[in-house]
């Protein structure tokens, strides 16, 4: 039998993180300002609002949408979004017949420049295990029941390519501005576990 | 490696709950672990694939118990010790001292970072080799594995699919993670029918996954 590898009274992650930081700072290997800057950037600045702007622009500007589908990375960079985990972003478009959903079964690769850091459900072993095996069942459990006629395409992010779902524009939004549309777009819709609801 | 991290298709996990009010970092230490992870390649002379392999190598018990940022923290510690930037046991000893235990800290170690320089930023590389496979071609994912890092998950090995796109060529994680060589290769988006992956009773759907050229053979 495999022995429990962990010393029972091993300090928890909060203490280990503090210990690691003190060891690196005293060796002058990290600058606490750089650490805080990184944390602030991903806690506040880089998040799904970026992706929502991309989606809203694609919904309202056919030329932008064409550029986005042809070269996602470049079209996203037009809006000022780039950086780690965004080296090559491919957009997959949902329509009435096809639903795309994204996963990373091996770790939790995720398009940071447009969505920020991944949410807990995306990193959950249950999601990583099941979405590649029974996506229709799992999506329904997560609140998205797709019509049987809709085909499902699952994308497993196993290389440095990152996939980003362009959801369907909901009906009844013809008069809305790009900004108003962006406010409707959710993170979950851009991964493919939800649809964008009409206002 | 055929490790706990290779989760695609495993049974027994239960359902997935979306917390609509989730914070980016649930605890302050998670934010620190994220930042250390983001800086880990710079600190250790290693790279992103090596960090992923440091995560994959964690004991399955720790992998599951520690959660996502706990794994990052463990991986950073592994990379720092592997590169000699910190001696083994340094983090645990310091953490114990922080909670008031009177334990000795290990003597400083001599750094021995890998003698390995990437040829460029990121993972995408231009290569001149012709592609071995074309869009539309039927291919089979190779049925092999090795104890090092790989991005060929178990659930596609030996399965037959079709190339739907040629992606940008990229450094090969299997060698790059171990500081052997970048071995940049063509990468193909390969599409599989659910029944090919999971048998005739599978839910009908298709799955597309990016596979490096050496992971594939003609079918």
Interface residues (C-beta under 8 A of the other chain):
Chain A: X2 X4 X5 X6 X10 X11 X13 X14 X15 X16 X17 X18 X19 X20 X21 X22 X23 X24 X27 X29 X30 X34 X35 X36 X38 X39 X42 X43 X47 X84 X87 X88 X90 X103 X105 X106 X107 X108 X116 X117 X118 X119 X120 X121 X123 X124 X125 X126 X127 X128 X129 X130 X132 X133 X134 X135 X136 X137 X138 X141 X142 X143 X151 X152 X153 X154 X155 X156 X157 X158 X159 X160 X161 X188 X193
Chain B: X5 X6 X7 X8 X9 X10 X11 X13 X14 X15 X16 X17 X18 X19 X22 X24 X25 X26 X27 X28 X29 X30 X31 X32 X33 X34 X35 X36 X38 X39 X43 X52 X55 X56 X59 X61 X62 X64 X65 X66 X67 X68 X69 X70 X73 X76 X77 X80 X85 X86 X90 X91 X92 X94 X95 X96 X97 X98 X99 X122 X123 X124 X151 X152 X153 X155 X167 X168 X170 X187 X189 X197 X198 X202 X203 X204 X205 X206 X207 X208 X209 X210 X211 X212
